[in-house]
Amino acid sequence: MRLRNIPGADETVGNSRWVIQEPEVWKGRWREIFGNDNPVHIEVGMGKGQFVTEMALLHPGINYVGIERYTSVLLRALQKREKMEEIPNLYYLCIDARDLPDIFEANEVEKIYLNFSDPWPKDRHAKRRLPSREFLSRYDKILKENGKVEFKTDNRGLFEFALEEAKESEWELETCTFDLHHNEEMMQGNVMTEYEEKFSERGNPIHKMIISRKKRSVEMQA
């Protein structure tokens, strides 16, 4: 992915009180960051932060960590955050998702959100896809027993790939749909990302699956 470099982004992210620096130091100690024992949910690839911010506001009893690899993207979330009220249950990390097991201890995370991840369409880049079995193995190292991964995308090919990877990795497929916005049950409590708003306005169906760490078959929902 090629992104436009924004002058000052690295410095702003590096000095922000909302971005945890040297996060490896806090492995197994995230309760100290938040000052409580509430569940920890993370969004991997948070983009400009609309989803994770709204989730934190809606659920003050859950601690959220938004993860974004690129400072030029995370900068936009920080700029929005400056104009908002204090959100004590939300922090950010600027890291590569491959490093998650170095930052969170086993059983330290309850839920992981993957929203409109980069599809990496070339076959040789399959291991870079966030719902790939390589990344599922990383999530497995930090999730609690029965911890969940929720994945949303408008990319049909990536979604089918994700379903197959979960199956081959022996994760439990709890539920899924190829048309989220026409699935009344799964739309309950749905919070949209910037991409979801844009794609759904164009009439693109949104796909969603929820998997957990135990394998069990489930019938596909419409």
Secondary structure, DSSP 4 states (H G I P E B T S, - for coil): ------TTHHHHHHH-TTBPSSGGGGTT-HHHHHTS---EEEEES-TTSHHHHHHHHH-TTSEEEEE-S-HHHHHHHHHHHTTS---TTEEEE-S-GGGHHHHS-TT-EEEEEEES-----SGGGGGGSTTSHHHHHHHHHHEEEEEEEEEEES-HHHHHHHHHHHHHTT-EEEEEES-GGG-HHHHTT----HHHHHHHHTTPPPEEEEEESS----PPB-
